[in-house]
Amino acid sequence: MNILITGAKGFIGKNLIAELNNIKEGKAKGYHLKPELTLFEYDMDTDPSLLDGYCKDADFVFHLAGVNRPKEQSEFMEGNFGFTSLLLDRLKKHGNNCSVMISSSIQAELDNPYGISKKAGEDLLLDYGRETGSNVLIYRFPNVFGKWCRPNYNSAVATFCHNVAHDLPLQVNDRSVNMTLVYIDDVVKELIAALEGNPNKSGEFCKVPVEHKITLGEIVDLIYSFKESRKNLLVSDLSDPFTKKLYSTYLSYLPEDRFSYPLKMNVDERGSFTEFLKSNDRGQVSVNISKPGITKGQHWHHTKNEKFLVVSGKGVIRFRKIDEEKVHEYFVSGEKLEVVDIPVGYTHNIENLGETDMVTVMWVNEVFDPERPDTYFLSV
């Protein structure tokens, strides 16, 4: 199958091509397309003479090219109507009635230069479909967000993520503005469904089935919380689909010299203890390092429970029910990864039996509260 993608170097185009290449290489799962795909990538710097051959041989057209931020208002019509007209004329020249998808906008309903130009492109495509019998697909996208979207262009989310990640100020005129957004991966999934012949279409228009509605202020607060998470270690509620997608988007805007961040290591003669991640509803994860011969713990909990996973070195975890004398032992090693649950009501310790440092990943079901530590010293 030959696929023509205009606007190939744009935000949606780059993400779509990346996934189509995954399909070609057999890396992507869940699609019904055969990997025998040929991609005709067309953008502003492409040799214009190639368009004719692309339009002759294409089996499907993703028309993603458009103008969002022109220097002159006249460029809206030139880019969003004029090039669409040229594209369709070339298809008609070769009698190629393949399916054509066009990237429009919800602003096509508005009386502004951008919306008027988008509506003109839609009408042109609808007339083309009626004239040629071609299957035409019009997607009126709301705000699209995700990786590779250009900041300070036409996406508030991209600009906010970029500025916060680069310690730049934000300008928010009205936090209460309601936003409707779609995530780039959901857009790409829908476009490939259209390519497979299963677009989410109702009447004349198609849409991405997964939309997110949220205020501008809530978006800003979430992005700032992502930045603060490197200091307070709190993971956002990633069970919320929008939060998960926005966090992934934010990380894609980190400067390349800021991918890493330090943790506070609490170091003493026994080794160290370092908190890694915290979650208000999933507890926290820490890394414990014990030097050879060192025993740590010697306490019990009422409600707090833990999981220990030794990933390097070897040792023993001992338990004793607080009202009994019998001691239970679990020998652990980084050579055989196994999780040991630490039940409530048992005093416990962990001893390094090796000649090197023992590293233990520890999970606890609640974030440590110094006012209610629920930790009581008692030797095993």
Steps between C-alpha positions, in 0.01 A plus 500: 500500500627845403420771755544870433549718806503877450633705788730206566736697725224656706386391845234249393693394191817407692306292753291328232806415289684365804216254567458406134873422491452284810232309309731465199774358723264263680549677833146630554225271624122522489460615139361316199723665239750293308859623540541553125459877524666771293489849648505809278606778736422852376579824681592860432859417407408204276570535129158612365550290187461185712139577587371400157646150522387460859143590403513255208607205714341567840249251642414727793568866577551651843475873429650646817666807349361835606577851618447596865716806565556689173671837469208625292131404531488424130728204565216323680309458176814432299610221732172353620299539179747559219723198560195279559370608161836420339511158666150406386565625148803273475296201619228579244762538227597136548146377563613386844187465714679372811381598847605846617517606865529869585613653828253775586421674827209570731568862409344428161175585678628849591503823301872574508764489223637164612156343544376638168801351318450163666129500411589584140735199490225278641245618242750446221558142612128429536440629145789284381348193664161563339660557161739204496333254735815492712472420868579826682570525872493834682639514853418814696770470762479689828826583679748219435782445749792263540867456417662697217245780501667837444481739800409866457314415180139388526484271805463632853591159642826489302588853607419437866696174510799658329504808721461316830766243401737785407425717807329764287194701614144420390239748392148381583233761438200297613540179702129419462512454122365154410719293270414199285810300416601182321828317554728436205511122553119490493505711182747266332301194607186650345677598178633148457148368567385725215776358280372152586149606396352553846487874568297638789262686271161659561338685212752707305765510770734267686639543849746347741286293739702589812471865604604670824324804644686705762560863593815689411575553868480129575746428219745758637473360853566147377808605304644684799432193717704291256794732547464496879489120502877497460524668840209353697520164315120486473371315195181645354180295473586318179177300516348816349552465122554870436754536781695202368509642148588850616786370716644310203468817294673713766799264518552533125575871548775455759832653397742226401737592782222464760379145455648403839446640849662424836340326798572570865707213640482459877847360567653366824756237600247222428442598137227722358125538457356695206139576414429456128128541423192593701129474425211607719305188404779250420752559778868558439809326368847535654845353453688365802872423493648297786872451554637150576400369843247778559149429632222752442139513612416361844148644501137416429186675371126504572374575147804589294616208285801463276653293222876436490688402185874439524650576158870478584696315769360244742340504840226376729168651603380394843149521648354451844139550599514758780331271757699186408865392517527292183712669229438437131783549246496568126836490321511741206743574218536713191566178310141387557255788502205442729274736692457458874184645655537661841172432686369727774543385857840341432823666609756453225854573393726448199868402531770512234670159499731574208837666451365780281224758537148357493246704303130465585207660324231571759134582443270619777126544466491859625713811472702553817326733746734623777195586713371142473798280413330175617849360574583340837848382598524137612792261446427186308 
